[in-house]
Amino acid sequence: MSFVTDPYNGLRYYELSHVWGPDAPSYPGTECVQARRAVKHAANGVLAWKLRMSMHTGTHMIAPLHSVQMTKDLASIPPETFFGNGIVLDMPKTSYETITEADLKAAPIKDGDIVVINTGWHHLYGDALKYFGEAPGLTECAAKYLVSKKVKFVAIDTPFLDHPCATSMAPHRLGPQMKRLAAEYNAATGKDWKVEHGKWNIAMKTMAEAGTPIVVQVGGDVDALKGKRATFAATPWKLEKGDACIVRMVAMTDPSGKLKIDDGKGV
């Protein structure tokens, strides 16, 4: 079953997060999650974990502050941003492809929507060269189009909002964190990575400059909502100066239509 029905109100709930834990894949160049049981049932009758991690692991929200100075941190994003109606776009992409403005203009995005982009890449989620290096990503023009639609936030099932060659995985700023990426991209596509993706994290910066948070590495039952409208929630910690936070993202539909949220029947 791809959803759970609330017996009280009939709402259907869909999981849109990957399972998080010590095995959550970390970005190349980033320390792995470290977890240990600081207090154990056998010794103490209770269980408590001690964690050391980057907040940029698993399904996580990225605040504008992450890429643009003097913008919103997690604590200053208005709480109504994290909940609202929107759409899951069925936008399958293969290795090294981009999500373009034309792709998004062909989709029924409403002003003020939460937009979830399902490329199919969540099926590759893991500690793998292909997952981090060959993922599709948004172009600058695609990000500008989403800003023009005044979206509440954007979520995607890839490791980055941008194409990997536009991130520090390639020879940008702190990179290359994946030393073979640029050459492999050039060989696979016949294009020059720097010509195609010469601006560093430009899609994420475009969203950040507009004050729009993003969620990356969406997973779970997102396939069950392809091309459908739903109500979404993804709430991070109220973290002052926080640039990112692991979140649990869910979608809700209302088949009865009684509660005035989207019925999940499509568009």
C-alpha contacts under 8 A as a table, 3 or more apart, distances in Angstrom:
res1	aa1	res2	aa2	distance
1	M	4	V	7.51
2	S	14	Y	6.63
2	S	221	D	5.76
2	S	224	A	6.36
3	F	12	R	5.95
3	F	13	Y	5.33
3	F	14	Y	4.81
3	F	15	E	7.36
3	F	221	D	7.61
4	V	12	R	5.49
4	V	13	Y	5.17
4	V	14	Y	6.80
5	T	10	G	5.77
5	T	11	L	5.61
5	T	12	R	4.45
5	T	13	Y	6.30
6	D	9	N	5.82
6	D	10	G	5.01
6	D	11	L	5.32
6	D	12	R	6.38
6	D	13	Y	7.60
7	P	10	G	5.64
10	G	254	D	6.94
10	G	255	P	7.60
10	G	256	S	7.46
11	L	252	M	6.44
11	L	253	T	5.81
11	L	254	D	4.98
11	L	255	P	7.18
12	R	252	M	5.43
12	R	253	T	5.22
12	R	254	D	6.42
12	R	255	P	7.78
13	Y	250	V	6.78
13	Y	251	A	5.75
13	Y	252	M	4.70
13	Y	253	T	6.85
14	Y	220	G	7.88
14	Y	221	D	6.06
14	Y	222	V	7.52
14	Y	250	V	5.59
14	Y	251	A	5.00
14	Y	252	M	6.27
15	E	219	G	7.73
15	E	220	G	5.17
15	E	221	D	5.42
15	E	222	V	7.28
15	E	249	M	6.69
15	E	250	V	4.96
15	E	251	A	6.69
16	L	218	V	5.70
16	L	219	G	4.93
16	L	220	G	4.45
16	L	221	D	5.64
16	L	222	V	5.55
16	L	248	R	7.43
16	L	249	M	5.21
16	L	250	V	5.22
16	L	251	A	6.97
17	S	58	G	7.98
17	S	59	T	5.66
17	S	217	Q	7.62
17	S	218	V	5.37
17	S	219	G	4.76
17	S	220	G	5.03
17	S	247	V	7.78
17	S	248	R	5.65
17	S	249	M	5.52
17	S	250	V	7.34
18	H	58	G	6.43
18	H	59	T	6.06
18	H	217	Q	7.48
18	H	218	V	6.71
18	H	219	G	5.05
18	H	220	G	5.54
19	V	24	A	7.72
19	V	58	G	7.63
20	W	23	D	7.46
20	W	24	A	5.62
20	W	58	G	6.04
20	W	59	T	7.89
21	G	24	A	5.42
21	G	33	V	7.52
21	G	35	A	7.98
22	P	32	C	7.75
22	P	33	V	5.20
22	P	34	Q	6.07
22	P	35	A	5.98
23	D	33	V	7.22
24	A	33	V	7.07
24	A	57	T	6.57
24	A	58	G	5.91
24	A	126	G	7.41
25	P	32	C	7.41
25	P	57	T	6.76
25	P	58	G	6.92
25	P	125	Y	7.84
25	P	126	G	5.42
25	P	127	D	5.01
26	S	30	T	6.09
26	S	31	E	6.82
26	S	32	C	5.53
26	S	33	V	7.33
26	S	56	H	7.70
26	S	57	T	5.69
26	S	58	G	7.78
26	S	127	D	7.25
27	Y	30	T	5.28
27	Y	31	E	7.93
27	Y	56	H	7.92
27	Y	57	T	7.45
27	Y	132	F	7.55
28	P	132	F	7.99
28	P	169	M	7.36
28	P	177	Q	5.74
28	P	178	M	6.79
29	G	177	Q	5.63
30	T	54	S	7.60
31	E	53	M	7.18
31	E	54	S	7.27
32	C	53	M	6.74
32	C	54	S	7.89
33	V	51	L	7.37
33	V	52	R	6.07
33	V	53	M	4.67
33	V	54	S	7.13
34	Q	51	L	5.71
34	Q	52	R	5.05
34	Q	53	M	6.24
35	A	49	W	6.74
35	A	50	K	5.79
35	A	51	L	4.62
35	A	52	R	6.51
36	R	49	W	5.71
36	R	50	K	5.46
36	R	51	L	6.73
37	R	40	K	6.19
37	R	47	L	7.08
37	R	48	A	5.90
37	R	49	W	4.46
37	R	50	K	6.11
38	A	47	L	7.75
38	A	48	A	5.76
38	A	49	W	5.37
38	A	50	K	5.61
39	V	43	A	7.52
39	V	44	N	6.55
39	V	46	V	6.61
39	V	47	L	5.24
39	V	48	A	5.02
39	V	49	W	6.93
40	K	43	A	5.56
40	K	44	N	5.71
40	K	45	G	6.68
40	K	46	V	5.79
40	K	47	L	4.76
40	K	48	A	6.81
41	H	44	N	5.25
41	H	45	G	4.07
41	H	46	V	4.60
41	H	47	L	5.45
42	A	45	G	5.95
44	N	47	L	7.76
53	M	57	T	7.95
54	S	57	T	6.24
55	M	60	H	7.26
55	M	244	A	5.73
55	M	245	C	4.94
55	M	246	I	5.71
56	H	60	H	6.26
56	H	244	A	6.32
56	H	245	C	6.75
56	H	246	I	6.92
57	T	60	H	6.53
57	T	246	I	6.74
58	G	217	Q	6.16
58	G	246	I	6.71
59	T	215	V	6.95
59	T	216	V	5.84
59	T	217	Q	4.72
59	T	218	V	5.58
59	T	219	G	7.59
59	T	246	I	5.91
59	T	247	V	6.01
59	T	248	R	7.04
59	T	249	M	7.87
60	H	215	V	5.51
60	H	216	V	5.84
60	H	217	Q	6.98
60	H	244	A	6.77
60	H	245	C	5.41
60	H	246	I	4.07
60	H	247	V	5.07
60	H	248	R	7.87
61	M	213	P	6.84
61	M	214	I	5.58
61	M	215	V	4.26
61	M	216	V	6.64
61	M	236	P	6.89
61	M	244	A	5.46
61	M	245	C	5.42
61	M	246	I	6.33
61	M	247	V	6.43
62	I	66	H	6.67
62	I	213	P	5.72
62	I	214	I	5.32
62	I	215	V	6.16
62	I	216	V	7.91
62	I	243	D	5.93
62	I	244	A	4.38
62	I	245	C	6.80
63	A	66	H	5.78
63	A	72	K	6.58
63	A	73	D	5.59
63	A	74	L	5.62
63	A	208	A	7.26
63	A	212	T	7.49
63	A	213	P	4.88
63	A	214	I	6.90
63	A	242	G	7.40
63	A	243	D	5.04
63	A	244	A	5.76
64	P	67	S	6.15
64	P	68	V	6.15
64	P	71	T	5.90
64	P	72	K	5.52
64	P	73	D	6.52
64	P	205	K	7.67
64	P	207	M	7.28
64	P	208	A	4.01
64	P	209	E	6.91
64	P	211	G	5.75
64	P	212	T	6.41
64	P	213	P	5.82
64	P	243	D	7.22
65	L	68	V	5.19
65	L	69	Q	5.78
65	L	70	M	6.76
65	L	71	T	5.06
65	L	72	K	5.40
65	L	73	D	5.19
65	L	208	A	7.13
65	L	241	K	7.67
65	L	242	G	7.67
65	L	243	D	5.52
66	H	69	Q	7.70
66	H	73	D	7.87
66	H	243	D	4.66
66	H	244	A	7.17
67	S	204	M	7.34
67	S	205	K	5.90
67	S	208	A	6.79
68	V	71	T	6.21
68	V	205	K	6.64
68	V	208	A	6.36
68	V	209	E	6.70
71	T	208	A	7.57
71	T	209	E	7.49
71	T	211	G	6.93
72	K	75	A	7.75
72	K	76	S	5.61
72	K	77	I	6.15
72	K	211	G	6.52
73	D	76	S	5.47
73	D	77	I	6.62
73	D	239	L	7.44
73	D	240	E	6.42
73	D	241	K	5.14
73	D	242	G	5.29
73	D	243	D	5.81
74	L	77	I	5.55
74	L	236	P	7.12
74	L	237	W	7.08
74	L	238	K	5.92
74	L	239	L	5.48
74	L	240	E	6.51
74	L	241	K	6.91
74	L	242	G	5.21
74	L	243	D	6.33
74	L	244	A	7.06
75	A	237	W	7.36
75	A	238	K	4.31
75	A	239	L	4.88
75	A	240	E	5.05
75	A	241	K	7.24
75	A	242	G	7.02
76	S	238	K	7.87
76	S	240	E	7.62
77	I	81	T	7.04
78	P	81	T	5.66
78	P	82	F	7.91
79	P	82	F	5.74
79	P	83	F	7.68
79	P	235	T	7.94
80	E	83	F	5.66
80	E	84	G	7.60
81	T	84	G	7.40
81	T	152	K	5.54
81	T	153	F	7.13
82	F	152	K	7.57
82	F	153	F	7.64
82	F	232	F	7.75
82	F	233	A	5.55
82	F	234	A	5.37
82	F	235	T	5.66
83	F	231	T	7.28
83	F	232	F	5.57
83	F	233	A	4.49
83	F	234	A	6.81
84	G	113	D	7.32
84	G	114	I	6.62
84	G	152	K	7.95
84	G	231	T	5.35
84	G	232	F	5.52
84	G	233	A	6.86
85	N	113	D	5.89
85	N	114	I	6.10
85	N	229	R	7.24
85	N	230	A	5.75
85	N	231	T	4.21
85	N	232	F	6.12
85	N	261	I	7.35
85	N	262	D	7.04
86	G	109	I	7.73
86	G	110	K	7.67
86	G	113	D	4.43
86	G	114	I	4.34
86	G	115	V	5.67
86	G	116	V	7.71
86	G	229	R	5.59
86	G	230	A	5.73
86	G	231	T	6.15
86	G	232	F	7.09
87	I	109	I	7.07
87	I	113	D	7.11
87	I	114	I	6.54
87	I	115	V	5.40
87	I	116	V	6.13
87	I	227	G	6.92
87	I	228	K	5.75
87	I	229	R	4.25
87	I	230	A	6.06
88	V	115	V	6.30
88	V	116	V	4.61
88	V	117	I	5.87
88	V	118	N	6.65
88	V	222	V	7.72
88	V	225	L	6.13
88	V	226	K	5.50
88	V	227	G	5.45
88	V	228	K	5.71
88	V	229	R	6.41
88	V	230	A	7.81
89	L	107	A	7.16
89	L	115	V	7.36
89	L	116	V	6.07
89	L	117	I	4.93
89	L	118	N	5.78
89	L	226	K	6.03
89	L	227	G	5.15
89	L	228	K	7.50
90	D	117	I	6.79
90	D	118	N	5.37
90	D	119	T	6.72
90	D	226	K	4.98
90	D	227	G	5.32
91	M	103	D	7.92
91	M	117	I	6.66
91	M	118	N	5.68
91	M	119	T	4.90
91	M	120	G	7.74
92	P	118	N	6.83
92	P	119	T	4.16
92	P	120	G	5.63
93	K	97	E	6.18
93	K	98	T	7.59
93	K	99	I	7.98
93	K	119	T	5.27
93	K	120	G	6.98
93	K	121	W	7.71
93	K	136	P	6.44
94	T	97	E	5.88
94	T	135	A	7.45
94	T	136	P	6.85
95	S	134	E	4.85
95	S	135	A	5.72
95	S	136	P	6.35
96	Y	134	E	4.99
96	Y	135	A	5.83
96	Y	136	P	5.37
96	Y	163	H	7.42
96	Y	185	Y	7.22
96	Y	189	T	7.74
97	E	135	A	7.39
97	E	136	P	4.82
97	E	137	G	7.06
97	E	163	H	8.00
98	T	136	P	5.08
98	T	137	G	5.01
98	T	138	L	5.64
98	T	139	T	6.42
98	T	163	H	6.84
99	I	103	D	6.28
99	I	104	L	7.67
99	I	136	P	6.90
99	I	137	G	5.77
99	I	138	L	4.65
99	I	139	T	6.23
99	I	142	A	6.82
100	T	103	D	5.13
100	T	104	L	6.60
100	T	138	L	6.27
100	T	139	T	5.67
100	T	141	C	6.85
100	T	142	A	4.99
101	E	104	L	5.21
101	E	105	K	6.06
101	E	139	T	7.45
101	E	141	C	5.54
101	E	142	A	3.96
101	E	143	A	7.63
101	E	145	Y	6.32
102	A	105	K	5.06
102	A	106	A	6.24
102	A	142	A	7.69
103	D	106	A	5.45
103	D	107	A	6.88
104	L	107	A	5.20
104	L	109	I	7.72
104	L	142	A	6.87
104	L	145	Y	7.69
105	K	108	P	7.59
105	K	109	I	7.84
105	K	145	Y	7.94
108	P	267	V	7.59
109	I	113	D	6.73
109	I	115	V	7.47
109	I	149	K	7.72
110	K	113	D	5.52
110	K	149	K	6.96
111	D	149	K	4.70
111	D	150	K	5.76
111	D	151	V	6.37
112	G	149	K	6.39
112	G	150	K	5.08
112	G	151	V	4.43
112	G	152	K	5.74
113	D	149	K	7.84
113	D	150	K	7.56
113	D	151	V	4.95
113	D	152	K	6.00
113	D	153	F	7.78
114	I	151	V	5.68
114	I	152	K	5.24
114	I	153	F	5.28
114	I	154	V	6.04
114	I	155	A	7.84
114	I	232	F	7.34
115	V	151	V	6.98
115	V	152	K	7.97
115	V	153	F	6.63
115	V	154	V	4.95
115	V	155	A	6.18
116	V	154	V	5.96
116	V	155	A	4.56
116	V	156	I	5.61
117	I	154	V	7.78
117	I	155	A	6.16
117	I	156	I	4.66
117	I	157	D	6.65
118	N	121	W	7.54
118	N	156	I	6.21
118	N	157	D	5.78
118	N	222	V	7.16
118	N	223	D	7.42
118	N	226	K	7.27
119	T	122	H	7.67
119	T	136	P	7.75
119	T	156	I	7.73
119	T	157	D	6.58
119	T	158	T	7.57
120	G	123	H	6.11
120	G	157	D	7.17
120	G	223	D	7.99
121	W	124	L	5.57
121	W	125	Y	7.10
121	W	131	Y	7.51
121	W	135	A	6.99
121	W	157	D	6.00
121	W	158	T	5.74
122	H	125	Y	5.15
122	H	157	D	5.19
122	H	158	T	6.38
122	H	217	Q	6.86
122	H	218	V	6.84
122	H	219	G	5.50
123	H	219	G	7.95
124	L	130	K	7.94
124	L	131	Y	5.80
125	Y	128	A	7.92
125	Y	131	Y	6.24
125	Y	217	Q	7.94
126	G	131	Y	6.71
127	D	131	Y	7.28
127	D	132	F	7.95
128	A	131	Y	5.27
128	A	132	F	6.55
129	L	132	F	5.60
129	L	133	G	5.53
129	L	134	E	7.61
130	K	133	G	5.12
130	K	134	E	5.07
130	K	135	A	7.12
131	Y	134	E	6.13
131	Y	135	A	5.97
131	Y	158	T	7.98
131	Y	159	P	7.53
132	F	135	A	6.15
132	F	159	P	6.33
132	F	164	P	7.00
133	G	164	P	5.80
133	G	165	C	7.79
133	G	169	M	7.31
133	G	178	M	7.42
133	G	181	L	6.36
134	E	164	P	6.88
134	E	185	Y	7.98
135	A	158	T	6.36
135	A	159	P	7.39
135	A	163	H	6.60
135	A	164	P	6.53
136	P	158	T	7.14
136	P	162	D	7.62
136	P	163	H	5.48
136	P	164	P	7.56
137	G	158	T	7.53
137	G	160	F	6.85
137	G	161	L	5.53
137	G	162	D	4.35
137	G	163	H	3.83
137	G	164	P	7.14
138	L	142	A	5.91
138	L	143	A	6.53
138	L	161	L	6.04
138	L	162	D	5.06
138	L	163	H	6.26
138	L	203	A	6.14
139	T	142	A	5.14
139	T	143	A	6.45
139	T	162	D	6.94
139	T	163	H	7.59
139	T	202	I	7.72
139	T	203	A	6.17
140	E	143	A	5.21
140	E	144	K	6.28
140	E	202	I	5.84
140	E	203	A	4.99
140	E	206	T	7.25
141	C	144	K	4.99
141	C	145	Y	6.20
142	A	145	Y	5.12
142	A	146	L	6.49
142	A	203	A	7.69
143	A	146	L	5.18
143	A	147	V	6.34
143	A	203	A	5.25
143	A	204	M	7.72
143	A	206	T	6.28
143	A	207	M	6.52
144	K	147	V	5.02
144	K	148	S	6.24
144	K	203	A	7.88
144	K	206	T	6.57
144	K	207	M	7.60
145	Y	148	S	4.99
145	Y	149	K	6.49
146	L	149	K	5.09
146	L	150	K	6.62
146	L	151	V	6.25
147	V	150	K	5.09
147	V	151	V	6.37
147	V	206	T	7.90
147	V	207	M	6.59
147	V	210	A	6.71
147	V	212	T	7.95
148	S	151	V	7.94
151	V	154	V	7.05
151	V	212	T	7.53
152	K	212	T	6.56
152	K	213	P	7.72
153	F	212	T	5.65
153	F	213	P	5.27
153	F	214	I	5.48
153	F	215	V	7.57
154	V	212	T	7.77
154	V	213	P	6.90
154	V	214	I	4.84
154	V	215	V	6.23
155	A	214	I	5.59
155	A	215	V	4.37
155	A	216	V	5.67
155	A	217	Q	7.97
155	A	218	V	6.80
156	I	160	F	7.98
156	I	161	L	6.84
156	I	215	V	6.42
156	I	216	V	5.09
156	I	217	Q	6.19
156	I	218	V	5.71
157	D	216	V	5.94
157	D	217	Q	4.42
157	D	218	V	4.21
157	D	219	G	6.09
158	T	161	L	6.96
158	T	216	V	6.12
158	T	217	Q	5.08
158	T	218	V	7.21
159	P	216	V	5.87
159	P	217	Q	5.24
160	F	163	H	6.85
160	F	164	P	6.90
160	F	216	V	6.14
160	F	217	Q	7.63
161	L	203	A	6.59
161	L	204	M	6.15
161	L	214	I	7.85
161	L	216	V	6.72
162	D	166	A	6.17
162	D	167	T	6.94
162	D	201	N	5.82
162	D	202	I	7.06
162	D	203	A	5.57
162	D	204	M	6.57
163	H	166	A	5.37
163	H	167	T	7.00
163	H	197	H	7.56
164	P	167	T	5.19
164	P	168	S	7.64
164	P	169	M	6.01
164	P	170	A	6.93
165	C	168	S	7.59
165	C	169	M	6.46
165	C	170	A	5.04
165	C	181	L	7.39
165	C	182	A	6.89
165	C	193	W	6.43
165	C	194	K	7.86
165	C	197	H	5.93
166	A	169	M	7.80
166	A	170	A	6.84
166	A	172	H	7.31
166	A	197	H	4.96
166	A	198	G	6.44
166	A	199	K	6.12
166	A	200	W	4.94
166	A	201	N	5.35
166	A	202	I	7.31
167	T	170	A	6.00
167	T	172	H	6.34
167	T	175	G	7.86
167	T	200	W	5.64
167	T	201	N	5.31
168	S	171	P	6.32
168	S	172	H	4.98
168	S	173	R	6.23
168	S	174	L	5.57
168	S	175	G	4.32
168	S	176	P	5.65
168	S	177	Q	6.16
168	S	200	W	7.68
169	M	172	H	7.47
169	M	175	G	5.62
169	M	176	P	4.98
169	M	177	Q	4.52
169	M	178	M	5.01
169	M	179	K	7.69
169	M	181	L	7.21
170	A	175	G	5.59
170	A	176	P	4.39
170	A	177	Q	6.55
170	A	178	M	6.31
170	A	179	K	7.12
170	A	181	L	6.06
170	A	182	A	5.92
171	P	174	L	7.56
171	P	175	G	4.68
171	P	176	P	4.24
171	P	177	Q	7.84
171	P	179	K	7.99
171	P	182	A	7.49
172	H	175	G	5.07
172	H	176	P	6.46
172	H	200	W	6.34
173	R	176	P	7.98
173	R	200	W	7.87
174	L	177	Q	7.50
175	G	178	M	7.52
176	P	179	K	5.33
176	P	181	L	7.98
178	M	181	L	5.52
179	K	182	A	7.41
180	R	183	A	5.71
180	R	184	E	6.05
181	L	184	E	5.16
181	L	185	Y	6.00
182	A	185	Y	5.20
182	A	186	N	6.26
182	A	193	W	6.09
183	A	186	N	5.16
183	A	187	A	6.16
184	E	187	A	5.09
184	E	188	A	5.99
185	Y	188	A	5.20
185	Y	189	T	5.96
185	Y	190	G	7.82
185	Y	191	K	7.51
185	Y	192	D	7.82
185	Y	193	W	6.54
186	N	189	T	5.47
186	N	190	G	5.23
186	N	191	K	5.10
186	N	192	D	5.42
186	N	193	W	6.11
187	A	190	G	5.53
187	A	191	K	7.62
191	K	195	V	7.84
191	K	196	E	7.36
192	D	195	V	5.35
192	D	196	E	6.30
193	W	196	E	5.20
193	W	197	H	5.63
193	W	198	G	7.15
194	K	197	H	5.10
194	K	198	G	4.36
195	V	198	G	5.56
197	H	200	W	7.48
199	K	202	I	5.64
201	N	204	M	5.48
201	N	205	K	6.11
202	I	205	K	5.02
202	I	206	T	5.97
203	A	206	T	5.10
203	A	207	M	6.41
204	M	207	M	5.23
204	M	208	A	6.08
204	M	214	I	7.90
205	K	208	A	4.85
205	K	209	E	5.99
206	T	209	E	5.31
206	T	210	A	6.56
207	M	210	A	5.20
207	M	211	G	6.41
207	M	212	T	5.17
207	M	213	P	7.01
207	M	214	I	7.82
208	A	211	G	4.91
208	A	212	T	5.47
208	A	213	P	6.70
209	E	212	T	7.56
215	V	218	V	7.16
218	V	222	V	7.55
218	V	249	M	7.82
219	G	222	V	5.92
221	D	224	A	5.64
221	D	225	L	7.60
222	V	225	L	5.59
222	V	226	K	6.94
223	D	226	K	5.37
225	L	228	K	5.20
225	L	229	R	7.50
225	L	230	A	7.96
225	L	264	G	7.55
227	G	266	G	6.07
227	G	267	V	7.19
228	K	264	G	5.70
228	K	265	K	6.34
228	K	266	G	3.92
228	K	267	V	6.10
229	R	253	T	7.97
229	R	262	D	6.14
229	R	263	D	7.46
229	R	264	G	5.30
229	R	265	K	7.27
229	R	266	G	5.68
229	R	267	V	6.68
230	A	251	A	6.17
230	A	252	M	5.72
230	A	253	T	5.25
230	A	261	I	7.35
230	A	262	D	5.08
230	A	263	D	6.94
230	A	264	G	5.45
231	T	251	A	5.48
231	T	252	M	5.01
231	T	253	T	6.31
231	T	261	I	6.45
231	T	262	D	6.30
232	F	249	M	7.33
232	F	250	V	5.81
232	F	251	A	4.40
232	F	252	M	6.26
233	A	249	M	5.76
233	A	250	V	5.51
233	A	251	A	6.47
234	A	247	V	6.16
234	A	248	R	5.98
234	A	249	M	4.45
234	A	250	V	6.67
235	T	247	V	6.21
235	T	248	R	7.26
235	T	249	M	7.54
236	P	239	L	7.99
236	P	245	C	5.67
236	P	246	I	6.79
236	P	247	V	5.56
237	W	245	C	6.66
239	L	242	G	4.85
242	G	245	C	7.51
252	M	262	D	7.95
253	T	261	I	6.69
253	T	262	D	5.55
253	T	263	D	5.09
253	T	264	G	5.04
254	D	257	G	5.38
254	D	258	K	7.32
254	D	259	L	6.80
254	D	260	K	7.60
254	D	261	I	5.99
254	D	262	D	5.87
254	D	263	D	4.36
254	D	264	G	6.67
255	P	262	D	7.94
255	P	263	D	4.62
255	P	264	G	6.66
255	P	265	K	7.60
256	S	259	L	7.75
256	S	263	D	6.95
257	G	260	K	5.64
257	G	261	I	6.78
257	G	262	D	7.21
257	G	263	D	5.80
263	D	266	G	7.95
